[in-house]
Amino acid sequence: MADNFVYVLNGTAYVNLTNKCHNACAFCIRTGGDGVAGVPLWLDREPECDEVMAAFDKLAEKVKNNEVVFCGYGEPTERLEQLKSCAKEFKARGLNTRLNTNGLGSAVNGRDISGDLDDIDIVSVSLNQCDAQKYYEITRSQLGLSAFDEVLAFACALRDRGRRVVFTVVDTIDKTDIAACKRLCLELKIPLRVRKYVADNYNN
């Protein structure tokens, strides 16, 4: 285990706030590894905002893109207050911010958190599948069958606030399911990105 609170891949900084996640997705790289591109991401402890910023400063020379992504070895919204504080700090520095999320932040925090993400420029939500049963089968969510509707509600709440939100699915699911996801996203008026699966996006 290590304390890599920030890591840099292809010139982009990624923030690793927590290893907690209410899902255990079948395709998640956590199931077969300790990190990404040789960077260990299992944490000994969770960082506070000042520790994240200090870690970012140490790696600043490697950061070539004007974007910081909250995408650690866990779900960032599990630590909502730290996420908000860090996003505010990065925005104050003139950086763009993106949140990669399982979309369960409102359910986990017990309230609608869509209004808490004003310092996040883009929210990328893992849709994963086209209906509640198939979603549960692939994510094995602790929230059970209700998780899928929670994801949809979270993304729609962001949409209704005029926020930039996009759904994603991984191309490991059946083509007919991907087509169904596309239809769903058209109905919801939220863009969909189909991600190509590799075991480690930076170690092919």
PyMOL commands that place a pseudoatom at each C-alpha (Angstrom):
pseudoatom trace, name=CA, resn=MET, resi=1, chain=A, elem=C, hetatm=0, pos=[0.000, 0.000, 0.000]
pseudoatom trace, name=CA, resn=ALA, resi=2, chain=A, elem=C, hetatm=0, pos=[1.062, 3.589, -0.517]
pseudoatom trace, name=CA, resn=ASP, resi=3, chain=A, elem=C, hetatm=0, pos=[-0.021, 7.184, -0.180]
pseudoatom trace, name=CA, resn=ASN, resi=4, chain=A, elem=C, hetatm=0, pos=[-0.209, 8.227, -3.830]
pseudoatom trace, name=CA, resn=PHE, resi=5, chain=A, elem=C, hetatm=0, pos=[-2.852, 10.910, -3.434]
pseudoatom trace, name=CA, resn=VAL, resi=6, chain=A, elem=C, hetatm=0, pos=[-2.076, 12.334, -6.885]
pseudoatom trace, name=CA, resn=TYR, resi=7, chain=A, elem=C, hetatm=0, pos=[-0.700, 10.562, -9.930]
pseudoatom trace, name=CA, resn=VAL, resi=8, chain=A, elem=C, hetatm=0, pos=[0.063, 11.781, -13.453]
pseudoatom trace, name=CA, resn=LEU, resi=9, chain=A, elem=C, hetatm=0, pos=[-0.733, 9.840, -16.630]
pseudoatom trace, name=CA, resn=ASN, resi=10, chain=A, elem=C, hetatm=0, pos=[-0.132, 11.190, -20.124]
pseudoatom trace, name=CA, resn=GLY, resi=11, chain=A, elem=C, hetatm=0, pos=[0.312, 14.668, -18.694]
pseudoatom trace, name=CA, resn=THR, resi=12, chain=A, elem=C, hetatm=0, pos=[-2.992, 14.705, -16.797]
pseudoatom trace, name=CA, resn=ALA, resi=13, chain=A, elem=C, hetatm=0, pos=[-3.198, 14.803, -13.002]
pseudoatom trace, name=CA, resn=TYR, resi=14, chain=A, elem=C, hetatm=0, pos=[-5.511, 12.336, -11.248]
pseudoatom trace, name=CA, resn=VAL, resi=15, chain=A, elem=C, hetatm=0, pos=[-6.614, 12.631, -7.629]
pseudoatom trace, name=CA, resn=ASN, resi=16, chain=A, elem=C, hetatm=0, pos=[-6.903, 9.496, -5.484]
pseudoatom trace, name=CA, resn=LEU, resi=17, chain=A, elem=C, hetatm=0, pos=[-9.129, 10.489, -2.540]
pseudoatom trace, name=CA, resn=THR, resi=18, chain=A, elem=C, hetatm=0, pos=[-10.290, 7.079, -1.336]
pseudoatom trace, name=CA, resn=ASN, resi=19, chain=A, elem=C, hetatm=0, pos=[-10.426, 3.351, -1.975]
pseudoatom trace, name=CA, resn=LYS, resi=20, chain=A, elem=C, hetatm=0, pos=[-14.054, 3.138, -0.854]
pseudoatom trace, name=CA, resn=CYS, resi=21, chain=A, elem=C, hetatm=0, pos=[-16.682, 2.171, -3.405]
pseudoatom trace, name=CA, resn=HIS, resi=22, chain=A, elem=C, hetatm=0, pos=[-20.209, 0.785, -3.078]
pseudoatom trace, name=CA, resn=ASN, resi=23, chain=A, elem=C, hetatm=0, pos=[-19.753, -1.151, -6.315]
pseudoatom trace, name=CA, resn=ALA, resi=24, chain=A, elem=C, hetatm=0, pos=[-17.538, -4.116, -7.184]
pseudoatom trace, name=CA, resn=CYS, resi=25, chain=A, elem=C, hetatm=0, pos=[-17.679, -3.983, -10.975]
pseudoatom trace, name=CA, resn=ALA, resi=26, chain=A, elem=C, hetatm=0, pos=[-16.696, -7.121, -12.838]
pseudoatom trace, name=CA, resn=PHE, resi=27, chain=A, elem=C, hetatm=0, pos=[-14.455, -5.161, -15.227]
pseudoatom trace, name=CA, resn=CYS, resi=28, chain=A, elem=C, hetatm=0, pos=[-12.797, -2.925, -12.601]
pseudoatom trace, name=CA, resn=ILE, resi=29, chain=A, elem=C, hetatm=0, pos=[-9.004, -2.993, -12.720]
pseudoatom trace, name=CA, resn=ARG, resi=30, chain=A, elem=C, hetatm=0, pos=[-8.964, -3.067, -8.909]
pseudoatom trace, name=CA, resn=THR, resi=31, chain=A, elem=C, hetatm=0, pos=[-9.919, -6.749, -9.031]
pseudoatom trace, name=CA, resn=GLY, resi=32, chain=A, elem=C, hetatm=0, pos=[-6.642, -7.756, -10.623]
pseudoatom trace, name=CA, resn=GLY, resi=33, chain=A, elem=C, hetatm=0, pos=[-4.061, -5.162, -9.711]
pseudoatom trace, name=CA, resn=ASP, resi=34, chain=A, elem=C, hetatm=0, pos=[-2.654, -2.675, -7.248]
pseudoatom trace, name=CA, resn=GLY, resi=35, chain=A, elem=C, hetatm=0, pos=[-2.749, 0.438, -9.403]
pseudoatom trace, name=CA, resn=VAL, resi=36, chain=A, elem=C, hetatm=0, pos=[-2.349, 1.947, -12.860]
pseudoatom trace, name=CA, resn=ALA, resi=37, chain=A, elem=C, hetatm=0, pos=[0.773, 2.128, -15.029]
pseudoatom trace, name=CA, resn=GLY, resi=38, chain=A, elem=C, hetatm=0, pos=[2.965, 0.934, -12.191]
pseudoatom trace, name=CA, resn=VAL, resi=39, chain=A, elem=C, hetatm=0, pos=[1.590, 3.501, -9.714]
pseudoatom trace, name=CA, resn=PRO, resi=40, chain=A, elem=C, hetatm=0, pos=[0.254, 1.736, -6.582]
pseudoatom trace, name=CA, resn=LEU, resi=41, chain=A, elem=C, hetatm=0, pos=[-3.094, 3.240, -5.608]
pseudoatom trace, name=CA, resn=TRP, resi=42, chain=A, elem=C, hetatm=0, pos=[-4.242, 1.303, -2.557]
pseudoatom trace, name=CA, resn=LEU, resi=43, chain=A, elem=C, hetatm=0, pos=[-4.050, 3.857, 0.246]
pseudoatom trace, name=CA, resn=ASP, resi=44, chain=A, elem=C, hetatm=0, pos=[-2.751, 3.456, 3.777]
pseudoatom trace, name=CA, resn=ARG, resi=45, chain=A, elem=C, hetatm=0, pos=[-4.933, 6.425, 4.725]
pseudoatom trace, name=CA, resn=GLU, resi=46, chain=A, elem=C, hetatm=0, pos=[-7.213, 8.943, 3.064]
pseudoatom trace, name=CA, resn=PRO, resi=47, chain=A, elem=C, hetatm=0, pos=[-5.852, 12.438, 2.366]
pseudoatom trace, name=CA, resn=GLU, resi=48, chain=A, elem=C, hetatm=0, pos=[-7.151, 15.825, 3.393]
pseudoatom trace, name=CA, resn=CYS, resi=49, chain=A, elem=C, hetatm=0, pos=[-7.295, 18.643, 0.861]
pseudoatom trace, name=CA, resn=ASP, resi=50, chain=A, elem=C, hetatm=0, pos=[-4.000, 20.238, 1.882]
pseudoatom trace, name=CA, resn=GLU, resi=51, chain=A, elem=C, hetatm=0, pos=[-2.232, 16.904, 1.428]
pseudoatom trace, name=CA, resn=VAL, resi=52, chain=A, elem=C, hetatm=0, pos=[-3.696, 16.520, -2.048]
pseudoatom trace, name=CA, resn=MET, resi=53, chain=A, elem=C, hetatm=0, pos=[-2.531, 19.983, -3.039]
pseudoatom trace, name=CA, resn=ALA, resi=54, chain=A, elem=C, hetatm=0, pos=[0.952, 19.322, -1.635]
pseudoatom trace, name=CA, resn=ALA, resi=55, chain=A, elem=C, hetatm=0, pos=[1.129, 16.061, -3.594]
pseudoatom trace, name=CA, resn=PHE, resi=56, chain=A, elem=C, hetatm=0, pos=[0.003, 17.892, -6.738]
pseudoatom trace, name=CA, resn=ASP, resi=57, chain=A, elem=C, hetatm=0, pos=[2.697, 20.533, -6.283]
pseudoatom trace, name=CA, resn=LYS, resi=58, chain=A, elem=C, hetatm=0, pos=[5.390, 17.837, -6.107]
pseudoatom trace, name=CA, resn=LEU, resi=59, chain=A, elem=C, hetatm=0, pos=[4.267, 16.477, -9.473]
pseudoatom trace, name=CA, resn=ALA, resi=60, chain=A, elem=C, hetatm=0, pos=[3.469, 19.813, -11.124]
pseudoatom trace, name=CA, resn=GLU, resi=61, chain=A, elem=C, hetatm=0, pos=[6.363, 19.571, -13.604]
pseudoatom trace, name=CA, resn=LYS, resi=62, chain=A, elem=C, hetatm=0, pos=[4.841, 16.392, -15.055]
pseudoatom trace, name=CA, resn=VAL, resi=63, chain=A, elem=C, hetatm=0, pos=[1.399, 17.957, -15.539]
pseudoatom trace, name=CA, resn=LYS, resi=64, chain=A, elem=C, hetatm=0, pos=[1.074, 19.061, -19.175]
pseudoatom trace, name=CA, resn=ASN, resi=65, chain=A, elem=C, hetatm=0, pos=[-2.702, 19.274, -19.532]
pseudoatom trace, name=CA, resn=ASN, resi=66, chain=A, elem=C, hetatm=0, pos=[-4.867, 21.918, -17.906]
pseudoatom trace, name=CA, resn=GLU, resi=67, chain=A, elem=C, hetatm=0, pos=[-7.138, 19.350, -16.289]
pseudoatom trace, name=CA, resn=VAL, resi=68, chain=A, elem=C, hetatm=0, pos=[-7.362, 17.519, -12.973]
pseudoatom trace, name=CA, resn=VAL, resi=69, chain=A, elem=C, hetatm=0, pos=[-9.441, 14.338, -12.815]
pseudoatom trace, name=CA, resn=PHE, resi=70, chain=A, elem=C, hetatm=0, pos=[-10.935, 12.935, -9.632]
pseudoatom trace, name=CA, resn=CYS, resi=71, chain=A, elem=C, hetatm=0, pos=[-10.540, 9.267, -10.414]
pseudoatom trace, name=CA, resn=GLY, resi=72, chain=A, elem=C, hetatm=0, pos=[-8.742, 7.220, -7.810]
pseudoatom trace, name=CA, resn=TYR, resi=73, chain=A, elem=C, hetatm=0, pos=[-8.910, 3.619, -6.746]
pseudoatom trace, name=CA, resn=GLY, resi=74, chain=A, elem=C, hetatm=0, pos=[-12.334, 4.305, -5.317]
pseudoatom trace, name=CA, resn=GLU, resi=75, chain=A, elem=C, hetatm=0, pos=[-15.397, 6.532, -5.641]
pseudoatom trace, name=CA, resn=PRO, resi=76, chain=A, elem=C, hetatm=0, pos=[-14.544, 10.227, -5.058]
pseudoatom trace, name=CA, resn=THR, resi=77, chain=A, elem=C, hetatm=0, pos=[-18.030, 11.189, -3.840]
pseudoatom trace, name=CA, resn=GLU, resi=78, chain=A, elem=C, hetatm=0, pos=[-17.541, 8.862, -0.871]
pseudoatom trace, name=CA, resn=ARG, resi=79, chain=A, elem=C, hetatm=0, pos=[-15.483, 11.801, 0.452]
pseudoatom trace, name=CA, resn=LEU, resi=80, chain=A, elem=C, hetatm=0, pos=[-17.673, 14.623, -0.743]
pseudoatom trace, name=CA, resn=GLU, resi=81, chain=A, elem=C, hetatm=0, pos=[-16.315, 17.429, 1.451]
pseudoatom trace, name=CA, resn=GLN, resi=82, chain=A, elem=C, hetatm=0, pos=[-12.717, 16.704, 0.488]
pseudoatom trace, name=CA, resn=LEU, resi=83, chain=A, elem=C, hetatm=0, pos=[-13.745, 16.474, -3.163]
pseudoatom trace, name=CA, resn=LYS, resi=84, chain=A, elem=C, hetatm=0, pos=[-15.422, 19.871, -2.971]
pseudoatom trace, name=CA, resn=SER, resi=85, chain=A, elem=C, hetatm=0, pos=[-12.481, 21.491, -1.204]
pseudoatom trace, name=CA, resn=CYS, resi=86, chain=A, elem=C, hetatm=0, pos=[-9.940, 20.133, -3.666]
pseudoatom trace, name=CA, resn=ALA, resi=87, chain=A, elem=C, hetatm=0, pos=[-12.037, 21.073, -6.696]
pseudoatom trace, name=CA, resn=LYS, resi=88, chain=A, elem=C, hetatm=0, pos=[-12.333, 24.636, -5.389]
pseudoatom trace, name=CA, resn=GLU, resi=89, chain=A, elem=C, hetatm=0, pos=[-8.563, 24.853, -4.916]
pseudoatom trace, name=CA, resn=PHE, resi=90, chain=A, elem=C, hetatm=0, pos=[-7.831, 23.542, -8.400]
pseudoatom trace, name=CA, resn=LYS, resi=91, chain=A, elem=C, hetatm=0, pos=[-10.336, 25.917, -9.971]
pseudoatom trace, name=CA, resn=ALA, resi=92, chain=A, elem=C, hetatm=0, pos=[-8.716, 28.810, -8.106]
pseudoatom trace, name=CA, resn=ARG, resi=93, chain=A, elem=C, hetatm=0, pos=[-5.480, 27.841, -9.856]
pseudoatom trace, name=CA, resn=GLY, resi=94, chain=A, elem=C, hetatm=0, pos=[-7.179, 28.048, -13.237]
pseudoatom trace, name=CA, resn=LEU, resi=95, chain=A, elem=C, hetatm=0, pos=[-7.365, 24.304, -13.838]
pseudoatom trace, name=CA, resn=ASN, resi=96, chain=A, elem=C, hetatm=0, pos=[-10.264, 22.438, -15.389]
pseudoatom trace, name=CA, resn=THR, resi=97, chain=A, elem=C, hetatm=0, pos=[-11.786, 19.681, -13.267]
pseudoatom trace, name=CA, resn=ARG, resi=98, chain=A, elem=C, hetatm=0, pos=[-13.466, 16.394, -14.131]
pseudoatom trace, name=CA, resn=LEU, resi=99, chain=A, elem=C, hetatm=0, pos=[-15.164, 13.878, -11.871]
pseudoatom trace, name=CA, resn=ASN, resi=100, chain=A, elem=C, hetatm=0, pos=[-15.270, 10.202, -12.860]
pseudoatom trace, name=CA, resn=THR, resi=101, chain=A, elem=C, hetatm=0, pos=[-18.016, 8.720, -10.705]
pseudoatom trace, name=CA, resn=ASN, resi=102, chain=A, elem=C, hetatm=0, pos=[-20.224, 5.674, -10.293]
pseudoatom trace, name=CA, resn=GLY, resi=103, chain=A, elem=C, hetatm=0, pos=[-23.144, 8.070, -9.898]
pseudoatom trace, name=CA, resn=LEU, resi=104, chain=A, elem=C, hetatm=0, pos=[-24.123, 6.856, -6.439]
pseudoatom trace, name=CA, resn=GLY, resi=105, chain=A, elem=C, hetatm=0, pos=[-22.943, 9.930, -4.550]
pseudoatom trace, name=CA, resn=SER, resi=106, chain=A, elem=C, hetatm=0, pos=[-26.424, 11.167, -3.689]
pseudoatom trace, name=CA, resn=ALA, resi=107, chain=A, elem=C, hetatm=0, pos=[-27.508, 7.750, -2.443]
pseudoatom trace, name=CA, resn=VAL, resi=108, chain=A, elem=C, hetatm=0, pos=[-24.349, 7.292, -0.372]
pseudoatom trace, name=CA, resn=ASN, resi=109, chain=A, elem=C, hetatm=0, pos=[-24.526, 10.794, 1.129]
pseudoatom trace, name=CA, resn=GLY, resi=110, chain=A, elem=C, hetatm=0, pos=[-28.244, 10.563, 1.821]
pseudoatom trace, name=CA, resn=ARG, resi=111, chain=A, elem=C, hetatm=0, pos=[-29.185, 13.678, -0.166]
pseudoatom trace, name=CA, resn=ASP, resi=112, chain=A, elem=C, hetatm=0, pos=[-29.020, 15.202, -3.632]
pseudoatom trace, name=CA, resn=ILE, resi=113, chain=A, elem=C, hetatm=0, pos=[-25.408, 16.305, -4.092]
pseudoatom trace, name=CA, resn=SER, resi=114, chain=A, elem=C, hetatm=0, pos=[-25.785, 17.622, -7.649]
pseudoatom trace, name=CA, resn=GLY, resi=115, chain=A, elem=C, hetatm=0, pos=[-25.668, 21.173, -6.309]
pseudoatom trace, name=CA, resn=ASP, resi=116, chain=A, elem=C, hetatm=0, pos=[-22.398, 20.512, -4.474]
pseudoatom trace, name=CA, resn=LEU, resi=117, chain=A, elem=C, hetatm=0, pos=[-20.346, 20.099, -7.629]
pseudoatom trace, name=CA, resn=ASP, resi=118, chain=A, elem=C, hetatm=0, pos=[-20.176, 23.670, -8.929]
pseudoatom trace, name=CA, resn=ASP, resi=119, chain=A, elem=C, hetatm=0, pos=[-16.371, 23.498, -9.131]
pseudoatom trace, name=CA, resn=ILE, resi=120, chain=A, elem=C, hetatm=0, pos=[-16.468, 20.382, -11.311]
pseudoatom trace, name=CA, resn=ASP, resi=121, chain=A, elem=C, hetatm=0, pos=[-16.474, 21.209, -15.025]
pseudoatom trace, name=CA, resn=ILE, resi=122, chain=A, elem=C, hetatm=0, pos=[-17.408, 17.775, -16.372]
pseudoatom trace, name=CA, resn=VAL, resi=123, chain=A, elem=C, hetatm=0, pos=[-19.052, 14.847, -14.578]
pseudoatom trace, name=CA, resn=SER, resi=124, chain=A, elem=C, hetatm=0, pos=[-18.520, 11.457, -16.208]
pseudoatom trace, name=CA, resn=VAL, resi=125, chain=A, elem=C, hetatm=0, pos=[-21.024, 8.929, -14.829]
pseudoatom trace, name=CA, resn=SER, resi=126, chain=A, elem=C, hetatm=0, pos=[-20.594, 5.171, -15.239]
pseudoatom trace, name=CA, resn=LEU, resi=127, chain=A, elem=C, hetatm=0, pos=[-23.909, 3.937, -16.607]
pseudoatom trace, name=CA, resn=ASN, resi=128, chain=A, elem=C, hetatm=0, pos=[-22.519, 0.406, -17.043]
pseudoatom trace, name=CA, resn=GLN, resi=129, chain=A, elem=C, hetatm=0, pos=[-25.729, -1.208, -18.312]
pseudoatom trace, name=CA, resn=CYS, resi=130, chain=A, elem=C, hetatm=0, pos=[-29.177, -0.572, -19.739]
pseudoatom trace, name=CA, resn=ASP, resi=131, chain=A, elem=C, hetatm=0, pos=[-31.460, -1.691, -16.886]
pseudoatom trace, name=CA, resn=ALA, resi=132, chain=A, elem=C, hetatm=0, pos=[-31.470, -2.315, -13.143]
pseudoatom trace, name=CA, resn=GLN, resi=133, chain=A, elem=C, hetatm=0, pos=[-30.994, -6.100, -13.232]
pseudoatom trace, name=CA, resn=LYS, resi=134, chain=A, elem=C, hetatm=0, pos=[-28.133, -6.048, -15.710]
pseudoatom trace, name=CA, resn=TYR, resi=135, chain=A, elem=C, hetatm=0, pos=[-26.553, -3.127, -13.860]
pseudoatom trace, name=CA, resn=TYR, resi=136, chain=A, elem=C, hetatm=0, pos=[-26.603, -5.070, -10.608]
pseudoatom trace, name=CA, resn=GLU, resi=137, chain=A, elem=C, hetatm=0, pos=[-25.163, -8.176, -12.261]
pseudoatom trace, name=CA, resn=ILE, resi=138, chain=A, elem=C, hetatm=0, pos=[-22.168, -6.269, -13.595]
pseudoatom trace, name=CA, resn=THR, resi=139, chain=A, elem=C, hetatm=0, pos=[-21.585, -3.889, -10.666]
pseudoatom trace, name=CA, resn=ARG, resi=140, chain=A, elem=C, hetatm=0, pos=[-22.613, -6.090, -7.725]
pseudoatom trace, name=CA, resn=SER, resi=141, chain=A, elem=C, hetatm=0, pos=[-23.618, -2.869, -6.005]
pseudoatom trace, name=CA, resn=GLN, resi=142, chain=A, elem=C, hetatm=0, pos=[-24.139, -2.815, -2.241]
pseudoatom trace, name=CA, resn=LEU, resi=143, chain=A, elem=C, hetatm=0, pos=[-27.287, -0.785, -2.987]
pseudoatom trace, name=CA, resn=GLY, resi=144, chain=A, elem=C, hetatm=0, pos=[-28.869, -3.688, -4.853]
pseudoatom trace, name=CA, resn=LEU, resi=145, chain=A, elem=C, hetatm=0, pos=[-31.350, -3.178, -7.673]
pseudoatom trace, name=CA, resn=SER, resi=146, chain=A, elem=C, hetatm=0, pos=[-32.092, 0.391, -6.575]
pseudoatom trace, name=CA, resn=ALA, resi=147, chain=A, elem=C, hetatm=0, pos=[-28.598, 1.494, -7.603]
pseudoatom trace, name=CA, resn=PHE, resi=148, chain=A, elem=C, hetatm=0, pos=[-29.443, 1.875, -11.293]
pseudoatom trace, name=CA, resn=ASP, resi=149, chain=A, elem=C, hetatm=0, pos=[-32.268, 4.340, -10.664]
pseudoatom trace, name=CA, resn=GLU, resi=150, chain=A, elem=C, hetatm=0, pos=[-30.019, 6.253, -8.277]
pseudoatom trace, name=CA, resn=VAL, resi=151, chain=A, elem=C, hetatm=0, pos=[-27.430, 6.645, -11.059]
pseudoatom trace, name=CA, resn=LEU, resi=152, chain=A, elem=C, hetatm=0, pos=[-30.041, 7.897, -13.512]
pseudoatom trace, name=CA, resn=ALA, resi=153, chain=A, elem=C, hetatm=0, pos=[-31.493, 10.329, -10.979]
pseudoatom trace, name=CA, resn=PHE, resi=154, chain=A, elem=C, hetatm=0, pos=[-28.054, 11.748, -10.155]
pseudoatom trace, name=CA, resn=ALA, resi=155, chain=A, elem=C, hetatm=0, pos=[-27.154, 12.328, -13.796]
pseudoatom trace, name=CA, resn=CYS, resi=156, chain=A, elem=C, hetatm=0, pos=[-30.552, 13.858, -14.561]
pseudoatom trace, name=CA, resn=ALA, resi=157, chain=A, elem=C, hetatm=0, pos=[-30.237, 16.194, -11.581]
pseudoatom trace, name=CA, resn=LEU, resi=158, chain=A, elem=C, hetatm=0, pos=[-26.925, 17.441, -12.991]
pseudoatom trace, name=CA, resn=ARG, resi=159, chain=A, elem=C, hetatm=0, pos=[-28.495, 17.804, -16.438]
pseudoatom trace, name=CA, resn=ASP, resi=160, chain=A, elem=C, hetatm=0, pos=[-31.355, 19.825, -15.012]
pseudoatom trace, name=CA, resn=ARG, resi=161, chain=A, elem=C, hetatm=0, pos=[-28.864, 22.166, -13.359]
pseudoatom trace, name=CA, resn=GLY, resi=162, chain=A, elem=C, hetatm=0, pos=[-27.269, 22.782, -16.752]
pseudoatom trace, name=CA, resn=ARG, resi=163, chain=A, elem=C, hetatm=0, pos=[-24.109, 20.922, -15.812]
pseudoatom trace, name=CA, resn=ARG, resi=164, chain=A, elem=C, hetatm=0, pos=[-21.895, 19.081, -18.291]
pseudoatom trace, name=CA, resn=VAL, resi=165, chain=A, elem=C, hetatm=0, pos=[-22.597, 15.406, -17.677]
pseudoatom trace, name=CA, resn=VAL, resi=166, chain=A, elem=C, hetatm=0, pos=[-21.852, 12.344, -19.797]
pseudoatom trace, name=CA, resn=PHE, resi=167, chain=A, elem=C, hetatm=0, pos=[-22.649, 8.661, -19.337]
pseudoatom trace, name=CA, resn=THR, resi=168, chain=A, elem=C, hetatm=0, pos=[-20.097, 5.945, -20.083]
pseudoatom trace, name=CA, resn=VAL, resi=169, chain=A, elem=C, hetatm=0, pos=[-20.250, 2.205, -20.679]
pseudoatom trace, name=CA, resn=VAL, resi=170, chain=A, elem=C, hetatm=0, pos=[-17.413, -0.228, -21.278]
pseudoatom trace, name=CA, resn=ASP, resi=171, chain=A, elem=C, hetatm=0, pos=[-17.495, -2.248, -24.484]
pseudoatom trace, name=CA, resn=THR, resi=172, chain=A, elem=C, hetatm=0, pos=[-17.348, -5.542, -22.574]
pseudoatom trace, name=CA, resn=ILE, resi=173, chain=A, elem=C, hetatm=0, pos=[-21.154, -5.639, -22.497]
pseudoatom trace, name=CA, resn=ASP, resi=174, chain=A, elem=C, hetatm=0, pos=[-23.206, -7.087, -25.344]
pseudoatom trace, name=CA, resn=LYS, resi=175, chain=A, elem=C, hetatm=0, pos=[-23.755, -4.958, -28.447]
pseudoatom trace, name=CA, resn=THR, resi=176, chain=A, elem=C, hetatm=0, pos=[-27.517, -5.135, -27.968]
pseudoatom trace, name=CA, resn=ASP, resi=177, chain=A, elem=C, hetatm=0, pos=[-27.077, -3.767, -24.449]
pseudoatom trace, name=CA, resn=ILE, resi=178, chain=A, elem=C, hetatm=0, pos=[-24.884, -0.961, -25.766]
pseudoatom trace, name=CA, resn=ALA, resi=179, chain=A, elem=C, hetatm=0, pos=[-27.609, -0.137, -28.274]
pseudoatom trace, name=CA, resn=ALA, resi=180, chain=A, elem=C, hetatm=0, pos=[-30.176, -0.099, -25.452]
pseudoatom trace, name=CA, resn=CYS, resi=181, chain=A, elem=C, hetatm=0, pos=[-27.906, 2.230, -23.454]
pseudoatom trace, name=CA, resn=LYS, resi=182, chain=A, elem=C, hetatm=0, pos=[-27.722, 4.566, -26.437]
pseudoatom trace, name=CA, resn=ARG, resi=183, chain=A, elem=C, hetatm=0, pos=[-31.514, 4.660, -26.678]
pseudoatom trace, name=CA, resn=LEU, resi=184, chain=A, elem=C, hetatm=0, pos=[-31.819, 5.347, -22.965]
pseudoatom trace, name=CA, resn=CYS, resi=185, chain=A, elem=C, hetatm=0, pos=[-29.312, 8.175, -23.151]
pseudoatom trace, name=CA, resn=LEU, resi=186, chain=A, elem=C, hetatm=0, pos=[-31.155, 9.716, -26.082]
pseudoatom trace, name=CA, resn=GLU, resi=187, chain=A, elem=C, hetatm=0, pos=[-34.345, 9.665, -24.030]
pseudoatom trace, name=CA, resn=LEU, resi=188, chain=A, elem=C, hetatm=0, pos=[-32.586, 11.277, -21.094]
pseudoatom trace, name=CA, resn=LYS, resi=189, chain=A, elem=C, hetatm=0, pos=[-30.784, 13.774, -23.345]
pseudoatom trace, name=CA, resn=ILE, resi=190, chain=A, elem=C, hetatm=0, pos=[-27.419, 12.902, -21.829]
pseudoatom trace, name=CA, resn=PRO, resi=191, chain=A, elem=C, hetatm=0, pos=[-24.471, 12.013, -24.112]
pseudoatom trace, name=CA, resn=LEU, resi=192, chain=A, elem=C, hetatm=0, pos=[-23.014, 8.497, -24.007]
pseudoatom trace, name=CA, resn=ARG, resi=193, chain=A, elem=C, hetatm=0, pos=[-19.386, 7.517, -24.487]
pseudoatom trace, name=CA, resn=VAL, resi=194, chain=A, elem=C, hetatm=0, pos=[-18.529, 3.860, -25.141]
pseudoatom trace, name=CA, resn=ARG, resi=195, chain=A, elem=C, hetatm=0, pos=[-15.139, 3.100, -23.593]
pseudoatom trace, name=CA, resn=LYS, resi=196, chain=A, elem=C, hetatm=0, pos=[-12.817, 0.433, -24.950]
pseudoatom trace, name=CA, resn=TYR, resi=197, chain=A, elem=C, hetatm=0, pos=[-11.798, -2.025, -22.251]
pseudoatom trace, name=CA, resn=VAL, resi=198, chain=A, elem=C, hetatm=0, pos=[-8.190, -2.833, -21.513]
pseudoatom trace, name=CA, resn=ALA, resi=199, chain=A, elem=C, hetatm=0, pos=[-6.884, -4.333, -18.284]
pseudoatom trace, name=CA, resn=ASP, resi=200, chain=A, elem=C, hetatm=0, pos=[-4.768, -1.244, -17.686]
pseudoatom trace, name=CA, resn=ASN, resi=201, chain=A, elem=C, hetatm=0, pos=[-5.436, 1.791, -19.849]
pseudoatom trace, name=CA, resn=TYR, resi=202, chain=A, elem=C, hetatm=0, pos=[-1.775, 2.768, -19.676]
pseudoatom trace, name=CA, resn=ASN, resi=203, chain=A, elem=C, hetatm=0, pos=[-0.125, -0.685, -19.772]
pseudoatom trace, name=CA, resn=ASN, resi=204, chain=A, elem=C, hetatm=0, pos=[-1.344, -2.482, -22.885]
for i in range(1, 204): cmd.bond("trace and resi %d" % i, "trace and resi %d" % (i + 1))
show_as sticks, trace
zoom trace
